[in-house]
Amino acid sequence: MKPTVFILALAPFLWLLYRALTGRLSANPVEDITLTTGVWALRFLLITLAITPLRRLTGWNAVIQWRRRMGLFAFFYATLHFLTYLVFDQVFDVPHMLADVAKRPFITAGFFAFVLMVPLAVTSTKGWIRRLGRRWQLLHRLVYFSAGAACLHFIWKVKVVIGEPVYYAAILGALLAFRVLWRFRPNANPRRATARASAS
């Protein structure tokens, strides 16, 4: 199953590469590459966040093994998205890029989303999980902020509050709402429930 999932996760990149090499991109190839890599980075972020709700609702604990892999694919596509902007749009003009980040809100949100993903990717190994212990889970909550910034980046980029960008934002909102509701569901804290029962 692992090779199948790996190939499926790489399929958007391979198809994009095929289109680029065979001249099947539009009249604005940089825009095509930027949009495709950015959308897939956001999709994989949402898939990563969907794994925990799926496990909790279905009891299929084996699915948790895919969360880290999906997160790394999100970072892979986000890196391609960023490199497209740096290499083809800014032509390695880092000072101009930083000025662009500070000037345009949608670029700021996208850059913020990418920067937050870097420590998550670096600390995704089993060695880092052991070193950080409980702090690892706290650190990896940055994914919520990264996904939120990515949704803002997409919405502000297209400058509309309808269509695909809003759908992704709604999915993110639902995934975050599930986590809040799950945490405060009845009997979510057995110790607290036991204490209340003893007091009564």
Phi and psi restraints in degrees (value plus and minus 20) as a CYANA .aco file:
   2 LYS   PHI     -81.2   -41.2
   2 LYS   PSI     -66.7   -26.7
   3 PRO   PHI     -81.1   -41.1
   3 PRO   PSI     -55.7   -15.7
   4 THR   PHI     -84.5   -44.5
   4 THR   PSI     -67.0   -27.0
   5 VAL   PHI     -83.6   -43.6
   5 VAL   PSI     -60.0   -20.0
   6 PHE   PHI     -81.6   -41.6
   6 PHE   PSI     -64.2   -24.2
   7 ILE   PHI     -87.2   -47.2
   7 ILE   PSI     -62.1   -22.1
   8 LEU   PHI     -82.9   -42.9
   8 LEU   PSI     -58.5   -18.5
   9 ALA   PHI     -89.9   -49.9
   9 ALA   PSI     -49.6    -9.6
  10 LEU   PHI    -106.4   -66.4
  10 LEU   PSI     -32.5     7.5
  11 ALA   PHI     -75.5   -35.5
  11 ALA   PSI     -64.1   -24.1
  12 PRO   PHI     -79.9   -39.9
  12 PRO   PSI     -58.6   -18.6
  13 PHE   PHI     -88.0   -48.0
  13 PHE   PSI     -63.0   -23.0
  14 LEU   PHI     -85.4   -45.4
  14 LEU   PSI     -59.2   -19.2
  15 TRP   PHI     -87.0   -47.0
  15 TRP   PSI     -60.5   -20.5
  16 LEU   PHI     -83.7   -43.7
  16 LEU   PSI     -62.0   -22.0
  17 LEU   PHI     -83.7   -43.7
  17 LEU   PSI     -61.8   -21.8
  18 TYR   PHI     -81.7   -41.7
  18 TYR   PSI     -65.1   -25.1
  19 ARG   PHI     -82.4   -42.4
  19 ARG   PSI     -59.2   -19.2
  20 ALA   PHI     -87.5   -47.5
  20 ALA   PSI     -61.4   -21.4
  21 LEU   PHI     -94.5   -54.5
  21 LEU   PSI     -44.2    -4.2
  22 THR   PHI    -123.5   -83.5
  22 THR   PSI     -10.4    29.6
  23 GLY   PHI      49.0    89.0
  23 GLY   PSI      11.8    51.8
  24 ARG   PHI    -121.5   -81.5
  24 ARG   PSI      -9.3    30.7
  25 LEU   PHI    -101.6   -61.6
  25 LEU   PSI     150.9   190.9
  26 SER   PHI     -96.0   -56.0
  26 SER   PSI    -192.6  -152.6
  27 ALA   PHI     -87.2   -47.2
  27 ALA   PSI     -35.4     4.6
  28 ASN   PHI    -140.4  -100.4
  28 ASN   PSI      58.1    98.1
  29 PRO   PHI     -82.7   -42.7
  29 PRO   PSI     -54.5   -14.5
  30 VAL   PHI     -82.6   -42.6
  30 VAL   PSI     -60.3   -20.3
  31 GLU   PHI     -84.4   -44.4
  31 GLU   PSI     -59.9   -19.9
  32 ASP   PHI     -80.8   -40.8
  32 ASP   PSI     -67.8   -27.8
  33 ILE   PHI     -85.6   -45.6
  33 ILE   PSI     -62.4   -22.4
  34 THR   PHI     -82.1   -42.1
  34 THR   PSI     -67.1   -27.1
  35 LEU   PHI     -86.8   -46.8
  35 LEU   PSI     -65.0   -25.0
  36 THR   PHI     -82.9   -42.9
  36 THR   PSI     -67.9   -27.9
  37 THR   PHI     -87.4   -47.4
  37 THR   PSI     -56.7   -16.7
  38 GLY   PHI     -87.5   -47.5
  38 GLY   PSI     -63.6   -23.6
  39 VAL   PHI     -83.9   -43.9
  39 VAL   PSI     -61.5   -21.5
  40 TRP   PHI     -91.5   -51.5
  40 TRP   PSI     -50.8   -10.8
  41 ALA   PHI     -82.3   -42.3
  41 ALA   PSI     -63.6   -23.6
  42 LEU   PHI     -87.1   -47.1
  42 LEU   PSI     -61.3   -21.3
  43 ARG   PHI     -80.1   -40.1
  43 ARG   PSI     -64.0   -24.0
  44 PHE   PHI     -90.3   -50.3
  44 PHE   PSI     -50.8   -10.8
  45 LEU   PHI     -80.9   -40.9
  45 LEU   PSI     -64.8   -24.8
  46 LEU   PHI     -88.5   -48.5
  46 LEU   PSI     -57.9   -17.9
  47 ILE   PHI     -81.3   -41.3
  47 ILE   PSI     -62.7   -22.7
  48 THR   PHI     -78.9   -38.9
  48 THR   PSI     -65.0   -25.0
  49 LEU   PHI     -92.2   -52.2
  49 LEU   PSI     -41.0    -1.0
  50 ALA   PHI    -101.0   -61.0
  50 ALA   PSI     -35.5     4.5
  51 ILE   PHI     -87.0   -47.0
  51 ILE   PSI     -63.3   -23.3
  52 THR   PHI     -82.7   -42.7
  52 THR   PSI     -68.5   -28.5
  53 PRO   PHI     -78.0   -38.0
  53 PRO   PSI     -59.3   -19.3
  54 LEU   PHI     -81.5   -41.5
  54 LEU   PSI     -63.4   -23.4
  55 ARG   PHI     -84.0   -44.0
  55 ARG   PSI     -62.9   -22.9
  56 ARG   PHI     -89.8   -49.8
  56 ARG   PSI     -54.6   -14.6
  57 LEU   PHI    -100.6   -60.6
  57 LEU   PSI     -51.3   -11.3
  58 THR   PHI    -122.1   -82.1
  58 THR   PSI     -40.0     0.0
  59 GLY   PHI      56.4    96.4
  59 GLY   PSI     -11.7    28.3
  60 TRP   PHI    -104.4   -64.4
  60 TRP   PSI      66.6   106.6
  61 ASN   PHI     -89.0   -49.0
  61 ASN   PSI     -42.7    -2.7
  62 ALA   PHI     -83.9   -43.9
  62 ALA   PSI     -42.4    -2.4
  63 VAL   PHI     -87.5   -47.5
  63 VAL   PSI     -40.0     0.0
  64 ILE   PHI     -84.2   -44.2
  64 ILE   PSI     -43.4    -3.4
  65 GLN   PHI     -86.2   -46.2
  65 GLN   PSI     -37.7     2.3
  66 TRP   PHI    -110.2   -70.2
  66 TRP   PSI     -30.1     9.9
  67 ARG   PHI     -82.5   -42.5
  67 ARG   PSI     -66.7   -26.7
  68 ARG   PHI     -85.6   -45.6
  68 ARG   PSI     -59.6   -19.6
  69 ARG   PHI     -85.3   -45.3
  69 ARG   PSI     -61.9   -21.9
  70 MET   PHI     -85.5   -45.5
  70 MET   PSI     -56.4   -16.4
  71 GLY   PHI     -83.5   -43.5
  71 GLY   PSI     -58.1   -18.1
  72 LEU   PHI     -90.6   -50.6
  72 LEU   PSI     -54.2   -14.2
  73 PHE   PHI     -88.2   -48.2
  73 PHE   PSI     -55.7   -15.7
  74 ALA   PHI     -80.2   -40.2
  74 ALA   PSI     -62.8   -22.8
  75 PHE   PHI     -87.1   -47.1
  75 PHE   PSI     -56.8   -16.8
  76 PHE   PHI     -79.2   -39.2
  76 PHE   PSI     -69.7   -29.7
  77 TYR   PHI     -91.2   -51.2
  77 TYR   PSI     -53.6   -13.6
  78 ALA   PHI     -85.6   -45.6
  78 ALA   PSI     -56.7   -16.7
  79 THR   PHI     -86.0   -46.0
  79 THR   PSI     -62.6   -22.6
  80 LEU   PHI     -82.0   -42.0
  80 LEU   PSI     -59.5   -19.5
  81 HIS   PHI     -81.6   -41.6
  81 HIS   PSI     -66.6   -26.6
  82 PHE   PHI     -86.6   -46.6
  82 PHE   PSI     -62.8   -22.8
  83 LEU   PHI     -85.7   -45.7
  83 LEU   PSI     -54.2   -14.2
  84 THR   PHI     -81.5   -41.5
  84 THR   PSI     -63.5   -23.5
  85 TYR   PHI     -85.0   -45.0
  85 TYR   PSI     -64.1   -24.1
  86 LEU   PHI     -89.8   -49.8
  86 LEU   PSI     -64.3   -24.3
  87 VAL   PHI    -103.1   -63.1
  87 VAL   PSI     -71.4   -31.4
  88 PHE   PHI    -110.4   -70.4
  88 PHE   PSI     -51.7   -11.7
  89 ASP   PHI    -107.8   -67.8
  89 ASP   PSI     -69.6   -29.6
  90 GLN   PHI    -115.9   -75.9
  90 GLN   PSI     -31.9     8.1
  91 VAL   PHI      32.4    72.4
  91 VAL   PSI      27.6    67.6
  92 PHE   PHI      42.4    82.4
  92 PHE   PSI      -0.6    39.4
  93 ASP   PHI    -105.3   -65.3
  93 ASP   PSI      63.6   103.6
  94 VAL   PHI     -82.2   -42.2
  94 VAL   PSI     -64.9   -24.9
  95 PRO   PHI     -77.5   -37.5
  95 PRO   PSI     -61.7   -21.7
  96 HIS   PHI     -87.1   -47.1
  96 HIS   PSI     -56.9   -16.9
  97 MET   PHI     -82.6   -42.6
  97 MET   PSI     -65.7   -25.7
  98 LEU   PHI     -84.0   -44.0
  98 LEU   PSI     -56.7   -16.7
  99 ALA   PHI     -86.0   -46.0
  99 ALA   PSI     -56.9   -16.9
 100 ASP   PHI     -86.3   -46.3
 100 ASP   PSI     -59.3   -19.3
 101 VAL   PHI     -81.0   -41.0
 101 VAL   PSI     -62.7   -22.7
 102 ALA   PHI     -94.8   -54.8
 102 ALA   PSI     -44.5    -4.5
 103 LYS   PHI    -109.0   -69.0
 103 LYS   PSI     -62.5   -22.5
 104 ARG   PHI    -126.7   -86.7
 104 ARG   PSI     101.1   141.1
 105 PRO   PHI     -77.6   -37.6
 105 PRO   PSI     -59.3   -19.3
 106 PHE   PHI     -90.0   -50.0
 106 PHE   PSI     -52.0   -12.0
 107 ILE   PHI     -89.2   -49.2
 107 ILE   PSI     -60.6   -20.6
 108 THR   PHI     -78.9   -38.9
 108 THR   PSI     -66.6   -26.6
 109 ALA   PHI     -83.8   -43.8
 109 ALA   PSI     -62.6   -22.6
 110 GLY   PHI     -85.2   -45.2
 110 GLY   PSI     -62.1   -22.1
 111 PHE   PHI     -84.5   -44.5
 111 PHE   PSI     -61.2   -21.2
 112 PHE   PHI     -81.2   -41.2
 112 PHE   PSI     -63.2   -23.2
 113 ALA   PHI     -81.6   -41.6
 113 ALA   PSI     -62.5   -22.5
 114 PHE   PHI     -88.0   -48.0
 114 PHE   PSI     -64.1   -24.1
 115 VAL   PHI     -80.2   -40.2
 115 VAL   PSI     -59.0   -19.0
 116 LEU   PHI     -87.0   -47.0
 116 LEU   PSI     -46.2    -6.2
 117 MET   PHI     -96.8   -56.8
 117 MET   PSI     -43.1    -3.1
 118 VAL   PHI     -80.5   -40.5
 118 VAL   PSI     -73.1   -33.1
 119 PRO   PHI     -84.6   -44.6
 119 PRO   PSI     -47.5    -7.5
 120 LEU   PHI     -87.4   -47.4
 120 LEU   PSI     -61.3   -21.3
 121 ALA   PHI     -89.2   -49.2
 121 ALA   PSI     -61.9   -21.9
 122 VAL   PHI     -82.4   -42.4
 122 VAL   PSI     -59.5   -19.5
 123 THR   PHI    -116.0   -76.0
 123 THR   PSI       1.2    41.2
 124 SER   PHI    -104.0   -64.0
 124 SER   PSI     -26.4    13.6
 125 THR   PHI     -99.3   -59.3
 125 THR   PSI     140.4   180.4
 126 LYS   PHI     -83.5   -43.5
 126 LYS   PSI     -53.1   -13.1
 127 GLY   PHI     -82.2   -42.2
 127 GLY   PSI     -64.2   -24.2
 128 TRP   PHI     -87.8   -47.8
 128 TRP   PSI     -54.6   -14.6
 129 ILE   PHI     -81.5   -41.5
 129 ILE   PSI     -61.8   -21.8
 130 ARG   PHI     -87.9   -47.9
 130 ARG   PSI     -61.6   -21.6
 131 ARG   PHI     -85.4   -45.4
 131 ARG   PSI     -62.8   -22.8
 132 LEU   PHI    -103.7   -63.7
 132 LEU   PSI     -44.2    -4.2
 133 GLY   PHI      40.0    80.0
 133 GLY   PSI    -149.4  -109.4
 134 ARG   PHI     -86.4   -46.4
 134 ARG   PSI     -45.5    -5.5
 135 ARG   PHI     -85.8   -45.8
 135 ARG   PSI     -41.7    -1.7
 136 TRP   PHI     -83.0   -43.0
 136 TRP   PSI     -65.5   -25.5
 137 GLN   PHI     -83.4   -43.4
 137 GLN   PSI     -59.4   -19.4
 138 LEU   PHI     -83.6   -43.6
 138 LEU   PSI     -64.0   -24.0
 139 LEU   PHI     -81.9   -41.9
 139 LEU   PSI     -61.8   -21.8
 140 HIS   PHI     -97.8   -57.8
 140 HIS   PSI     -19.8    20.2
 141 ARG   PHI     -93.2   -53.2
 141 ARG   PSI     -29.4    10.6
 142 LEU   PHI     -80.3   -40.3
 142 LEU   PSI     -40.5    -0.5
 143 VAL   PHI     -81.1   -41.1
 143 VAL   PSI     -50.6   -10.6
 144 TYR   PHI     -83.9   -43.9
 144 TYR   PSI     -64.2   -24.2
 145 PHE   PHI     -89.4   -49.4
 145 PHE   PSI     -57.3   -17.3
 146 SER   PHI     -83.4   -43.4
 146 SER   PSI     -65.3   -25.3
 147 ALA   PHI     -84.9   -44.9
 147 ALA   PSI     -60.3   -20.3
 148 GLY   PHI     -82.4   -42.4
 148 GLY   PSI     -64.2   -24.2
 149 ALA   PHI     -85.5   -45.5
 149 ALA   PSI     -55.8   -15.8
 150 ALA   PHI     -85.3   -45.3
 150 ALA   PSI     -60.3   -20.3
 151 CYS   PHI     -84.2   -44.2
 151 CYS   PSI     -62.1   -22.1
 152 LEU   PHI     -82.5   -42.5
 152 LEU   PSI     -62.0   -22.0
 153 HIS   PHI     -75.8   -35.8
 153 HIS   PSI     -65.1   -25.1
 154 PHE   PHI     -88.4   -48.4
 154 PHE   PSI     -65.7   -25.7
 155 ILE   PHI     -83.1   -43.1
 155 ILE   PSI     -66.9   -26.9
 156 TRP   PHI     -87.8   -47.8
 156 TRP   PSI     -49.0    -9.0
 157 LYS   PHI     -86.8   -46.8
 157 LYS   PSI     -67.3   -27.3
 158 VAL   PHI    -103.5   -63.5
 158 VAL   PSI     -34.4     5.6
 159 LYS   PHI      42.0    82.0
 159 LYS   PSI      10.7    50.7
 160 VAL   PHI    -157.9  -117.9
 160 VAL   PSI     134.4   174.4
 161 VAL   PHI    -133.6   -93.6
 161 VAL   PSI      18.2    58.2
 162 ILE   PHI    -156.9  -116.9
 162 ILE   PSI     144.8   184.8
 163 GLY   PHI      62.4   102.4
 163 GLY   PSI    -175.5  -135.5
 164 GLU   PHI     -74.9   -34.9
 164 GLU   PSI     -66.9   -26.9
 165 PRO   PHI     -77.5   -37.5
 165 PRO   PSI     -58.2   -18.2
 166 VAL   PHI     -91.2   -51.2
 166 VAL   PSI     -54.8   -14.8
 167 TYR   PHI     -81.1   -41.1
 167 TYR   PSI     -63.3   -23.3
 168 TYR   PHI     -85.3   -45.3
 168 TYR   PSI     -60.2   -20.2
 169 ALA   PHI     -83.7   -43.7
 169 ALA   PSI     -58.1   -18.1
 170 ALA   PHI     -86.5   -46.5
 170 ALA   PSI     -59.8   -19.8
 171 ILE   PHI     -82.8   -42.8
 171 ILE   PSI     -64.2   -24.2
 172 LEU   PHI     -80.7   -40.7
 172 LEU   PSI     -64.0   -24.0
 173 GLY   PHI     -79.5   -39.5
 173 GLY   PSI     -60.5   -20.5
 174 ALA   PHI     -86.3   -46.3
 174 ALA   PSI     -60.9   -20.9
 175 LEU   PHI     -85.9   -45.9
 175 LEU   PSI     -59.2   -19.2
 176 LEU   PHI     -91.8   -51.8
 176 LEU   PSI     -58.5   -18.5
 177 ALA   PHI     -83.2   -43.2
 177 ALA   PSI     -58.0   -18.0
 178 PHE   PHI     -79.2   -39.2
 178 PHE   PSI     -62.7   -22.7
 179 ARG   PHI     -83.6   -43.6
 179 ARG   PSI     -60.5   -20.5
 180 VAL   PHI     -86.2   -46.2
 180 VAL   PSI     -66.6   -26.6
 181 LEU   PHI     -84.1   -44.1
 181 LEU   PSI     -57.7   -17.7
 182 TRP   PHI     -86.7   -46.7
 182 TRP   PSI     -58.9   -18.9
 183 ARG   PHI     -87.1   -47.1
 183 ARG   PSI     -55.0   -15.0
 184 PHE   PHI    -125.2   -85.2
 184 PHE   PSI      -0.2    39.8
 185 ARG   PHI     -89.2   -49.2
 185 ARG   PSI     138.8   178.8
 186 PRO   PHI     -77.8   -37.8
 186 PRO   PSI     118.6   158.6
 187 ASN   PHI      43.4    83.4
 187 ASN   PSI       3.7    43.7
 188 ALA   PHI     -89.2   -49.2
 188 ALA   PSI     -48.5    -8.5
 189 ASN   PHI    -136.7   -96.7
 189 ASN   PSI      77.5   117.5
 190 PRO   PHI     -77.8   -37.8
 190 PRO   PSI     -56.6   -16.6
 191 ARG   PHI     -84.5   -44.5
 191 ARG   PSI     -61.7   -21.7
 192 ARG   PHI     -87.1   -47.1
 192 ARG   PSI     -61.2   -21.2
 193 ALA   PHI     -84.4   -44.4
 193 ALA   PSI     -57.8   -17.8
 194 THR   PHI     -86.4   -46.4
 194 THR   PSI     -59.9   -19.9
 195 ALA   PHI     -84.0   -44.0
 195 ALA   PSI     -61.3   -21.3
 196 ARG   PHI     -86.5   -46.5
 196 ARG   PSI     -58.4   -18.4
 197 ALA   PHI     -85.6   -45.6
 197 ALA   PSI     -58.0   -18.0
 198 SER   PHI     -88.4   -48.4
 198 SER   PSI     -58.4   -18.4
 199 ALA   PHI     -87.5   -47.5
 199 ALA   PSI     -52.9   -12.9
